[in-house]
């Protein structure tokens, strides 16, 4: 690749229409983006607004500019739109960033349009995907050889950082850039990376409780973006994933993805914080339903085996049950709190049976590369649930926030075009 093309980018005044690309090596000074501003915090349908005159981000050393072709949807930007539990704009401003807006999006497929100083292994014109792990390479934690995703500087790109994938151009760190699978469309390639790399870390990232052959793995939300990736990764490891879903149709979808069976959580009524220990009557009612749930796992597995790993993300509604049904010495690993943050653990089922309750967040480079290689080899299905037009992103986030998202992953086209979505 010509060195001038790699390192020098010409800019021009104005923008290009959504769904088109400027000549390679030329970048407009403004772009179309889906923008959140603080005075609009609330419902995603009103918080997100398409703006057509947003400055294209300038890149610095070690950074790459991506022309976004498609962008995946994740729950993190439901939170960003609400300004809860964190006002990400205010947080960045306190750290010295000047922008008074947020451009989200933590999944992307696209084309490299420019690279910064020090980036010698990424060529302009490359078709790529972006993983969401973001950190300061000079962080002392990382310099000491520790996991970058636990470093004080670690962030989730497109949520904690600005200029994510909900725009014509996105700014990323060079280490986030990975090759796109040749056999996938732009939408398919954009669908799974955040959820897939998150699931990979949850199942493979915690020494002493890594997923193993024949493990029973309970997967909450087995028909969703995160759950479908976890199910496939579990099967590739030789484990036996059991999905938890909200209806039988979703259960059938999870089984198609590789679950050995499913539990319809609507058949049980013990969700949320259990009664206090001194409420004997309430405890008896709660335990009856929780134990029936655990027995259903045994029925699906075909033997009296509890999950070695419980794959969690709802949080408040489900953690008490997850800790109870996990096998002694097993792990409940959680990456979110989509049903609430105030989870309660009955320590009787935790300390005496020496279970692990492990938080997991994002991905490091090694985990992202390992996951992406499975995708590129065709061993992981991105589980693209639906493809929508760019302007439909507010509605899709609103539906996700209400728990109405479709099976698999949702993706919006940005630079790519599909007549079915316009």
Order of alpha helices (4+ residues) and beta strands (2+ residues): alpha-beta-beta-beta-alpha-beta-beta-alpha-alpha-beta-beta-beta-beta-alpha-beta-beta-beta-alpha-alpha-beta-alpha-beta-alpha-beta-alpha-beta-alpha-beta-beta-alpha-beta-alpha-beta
